[in-house]
C-alpha cells in the first residue's frame, strides 16, 4: 500500500514537472521577439545551417560569431550583419536553445572547430554580450582577435581585464533596457584599450530589427539609421583590428 502511494506521488510530481516545463516553454515562445519583415528578407540571402545564419565574407578576414539577445531570434540582426559581411567579414549569427544565450555559452566552440576558424571576433547583444565575454574569458588560448558589445557588458565571470585583443562597446543614448549603473560598474572588467561608442537617438531594440521591446525608450532615429550606424562603427573598428 505504501509503495503504491509513493509511486502515485512520484507520478504526480513528474506530471507537474512536465506541465511546468511545457508552460514555461510556451511562455518563452510567446514572448520571443521575431525579426522585422526587412530583417527576415535579408536573412533569406544568408545561409542557414545547424542553428546558424551565415553571411559569407572574404577568406583571410576575421570571422564574427555573434550571440543574440535574450528572446530575440537570430534573424533580427541580419541588416547590420549583411553589411559587415559585404565589407569582407564573415558573420555567424547563432541561435541558442529557446533563444537564451545563457543556455549555450560555448556555442562558438563548435563553430570554430567545424569551420576551422583561425581568426575570430566575438560579439553579442544584451545577454548575448555577457555570454560572449564569458566564452572569451575561458578561451583565451583561442585565436580571438576582438570582442564587441551591443548594449551589453561583461560580468565578473567574463572579465576581459587580461584580454590583449581589441574591444568595442556600442550603446544607444535612448536605451531603456540596459542597466546603466551595472554598465558603468562593469567597465572595471574591460581592458584599457576598449573603445566606447554611443549612437545618438538609438535604443536597445535598435541593435536588432524586431520592433519595440518592453521597458525600452522610443528611439529618435529610425531602425534603418541605427542599423547603418552599427555596421559603420563595426566595420571601422574591424579595419583597425587587422
C-alpha positions in Angstrom: 0.0 0.0 0.0 2.8 2.4 0.9 4.7 1.6 -2.3 1.6 2.3 -4.4 1.2 5.7 -2.6 4.8 6.5 -3.3 4.5 5.6 -7.0 1.4 7.7 -7.4 3.1 10.6 -5.6 6.1 10.4 -7.9 3.9 10.2 -11.0 2.0 13.3 -9.9 5.3 15.2 -9.3 6.6 14.1 -12.7 3.4 15.2 -14.4 3.5 18.6 -12.6 7.1 19.0 -13.6 6.4 18.2 -17.3 3.4 20.7 -17.3 5.7 23.3 -15.7 8.3 22.9 -18.4 5.7 23.0 -21.2 4.1 26.1 -19.7 7.5 27.8 -19.4 8.4 26.9 -23.0 5.1 28.2 -24.3 5.6 31.4 -22.3 9.1 32.0 -23.6 8.0 31.4 -27.2 5.1 33.8 -26.8 7.4 36.5 -25.5 10.1 36.0 -28.1 10.9 38.9 -30.4 10.6 38.0 -34.1 12.6 39.7 -36.9 11.0 42.6 -38.8 10.0 41.9 -42.4 13.1 43.8 -43.6 15.4 41.7 -41.5 13.7 38.5 -42.5 14.0 39.3 -46.2 17.8 39.9 -45.7 18.1 36.8 -43.7 17.0 34.8 -46.7 20.1 35.9 -48.5 22.3 34.2 -45.9 22.9 30.5 -45.4 21.1 28.6 -42.7 22.9 25.6 -41.2 22.7 23.9 -37.8 21.1 26.8 -35.8 23.4 29.3 -37.5 22.7 32.0 -40.0 25.8 32.7 -42.0 26.7 35.7 -44.2 29.7 34.9 -46.3 32.7 37.3 -46.4 36.3 37.0 -47.7 38.9 34.4 -46.9 41.6 35.7 -44.6 39.3 38.2 -42.8 38.4 37.6 -39.1 35.1 35.8 -38.8 32.4 37.2 -36.4 30.5 34.9 -34.1 27.5 36.7 -32.7 25.2 35.8 -29.7 21.6 37.0 -29.8 20.0 39.0 -27.1 17.6 37.1 -24.7 14.4 36.0 -26.5 15.5 37.7 -29.8 15.6 35.5 -32.9 18.9 35.5 -34.7 17.5 36.8 -38.0 16.8 40.1 -36.3 20.4 41.0 -36.7 20.6 40.4 -40.4 20.6 44.0 -41.5 23.9 45.1 -40.0 25.3 41.6 -40.4 24.9 41.6 -44.1 26.6 45.0 -44.4 29.6 43.8 -42.3 29.8 40.7 -44.5 29.8 42.8 -47.6 32.9 44.6 -46.2 34.6 41.2 -46.2 34.0 39.9 -42.7 32.1 36.5 -42.4 29.3 36.7 -39.9 27.8 33.7 -37.9 24.6 34.6 -36.2 24.0 31.9 -33.5 20.6 30.6 -32.3 20.8 29.2 -28.8 18.1 27.0 -27.1 14.9 28.9 -26.5 16.8 32.0 -27.8 18.6 32.2 -24.5 22.4 32.5 -24.8 22.8 31.6 -21.1 21.8 28.0 -22.1 24.7 27.6 -24.6 27.5 29.8 -23.6 30.1 27.7 -25.5 28.2 27.6 -28.8 31.2 29.3 -30.5 33.4 26.4 -29.7 31.8 24.1 -32.2 31.6 26.8 -34.9 35.4 27.5 -34.6 36.2 23.8 -34.8 33.8 22.9 -37.6 34.8 25.8 -39.8 38.5 25.7 -38.8 38.5 29.4 -38.0 41.9 30.9 -37.2 40.9 34.5 -36.5 37.7 35.2 -34.6 35.8 38.2 -33.3 33.1 37.5 -30.7 30.1 39.7 -30.2 26.7 39.8 -28.5 23.7 41.9 -27.8 22.5 42.4 -24.3 22.6 39.0 -22.5 24.4 37.7 -25.6 27.3 40.0 -24.9 27.6 38.8 -21.4 27.8 35.1 -22.6 30.1 36.1 -25.4 32.6 37.6 -22.9 32.3 34.5 -20.7 33.3 32.4 -23.6 36.3 34.6 -24.4 37.4 34.7 -20.8 37.6 30.9 -20.7 39.1 30.5 -24.1 42.0 33.0 -24.1 44.1 30.3 -25.9 41.9 30.5 -28.9 42.6 32.8 -31.9 40.1 35.5 -30.7 41.2 38.9 -32.0 38.4 41.1 -30.7 35.2 41.3 -28.7 32.3 43.7 -29.3 29.3 44.5 -27.1 26.0 45.9 -28.4 24.1 47.4 -25.4 25.9 45.0 -23.2 28.9 44.4 -20.9 30.9 41.6 -19.3 30.3 40.4 -15.8 32.9 39.1 -13.3 32.8 35.6 -14.8 33.5 37.1 -18.2 36.1 39.6 -17.1 38.3 40.7 -20.0 40.8 42.6 -17.9 43.6 40.3 -19.2 42.4 40.2 -22.8 45.0 41.6 -25.1 42.8 41.9 -28.2 40.6 44.8 -29.3 37.3 45.6 -27.6 34.4 47.7 -28.7 31.4 48.8 -26.7 28.4 50.4 -28.5 25.4 51.8 -26.7 22.4 54.0 -27.5 21.5 57.1 -25.5 17.8 56.2 -25.7 18.3 52.7 -24.2 15.7 52.0 -21.6 16.6 48.3 -21.0 20.4 48.5 -20.4 21.1 48.9 -16.7 23.3 52.0 -16.8 24.6 51.6 -13.3 25.7 48.0 -13.9 27.1 49.1 -17.3 29.3 51.7 -15.6 30.3 49.3 -12.9 31.2 46.6 -15.4 33.8 48.8 -17.1 36.3 47.5 -14.5 36.1 44.2 -16.3 37.2 45.7 -19.6 40.8 46.3 -20.7 42.3 49.8 -21.1 42.2 49.5 -25.0 38.3 49.3 -25.0 36.7 51.8 -27.5 33.4 53.3 -26.4 30.8 54.5 -28.9 27.3 55.9 -28.4 24.6 56.1 -31.0 22.6 59.3 -30.5 18.9 58.6 -30.6 19.4 54.8 -30.6 17.6 52.4 -28.2 18.0 48.8 -27.0 15.8 47.1 -29.6 17.5 49.1 -32.4 20.6 46.9 -32.1 18.5 44.4 -33.9 15.4 44.8 -36.1 12.5 43.3 -34.2 10.2 46.1 -33.2 9.5 47.5 -29.8 10.9 45.9 -26.6 9.2 46.0 -23.2 10.8 48.6 -21.0 12.7 50.3 -23.8 12.5 54.0 -24.7 11.5 55.2 -28.1 14.3 55.9 -30.5 14.6 59.3 -32.1 16.2 57.8 -35.2 14.8 55.1 -37.5 15.8 51.5 -37.1 17.4 51.7 -40.6 19.5 54.6 -39.4 20.6 52.8 -36.2 21.4 49.6 -38.2 23.6 51.7 -40.6 25.5 53.3 -37.8 26.1 49.9 -36.1 27.5 48.5 -39.3 29.7 51.5 -40.0 31.1 51.5 -36.4 31.8 47.8 -36.6 33.5 48.0 -40.0 35.7 50.9 -38.9 36.7 49.0 -35.8 37.3 45.8 -37.6 39.5 47.5 -40.2 41.7 48.9 -37.4 41.8 45.5 -35.8 43.5 43.8 -38.7 
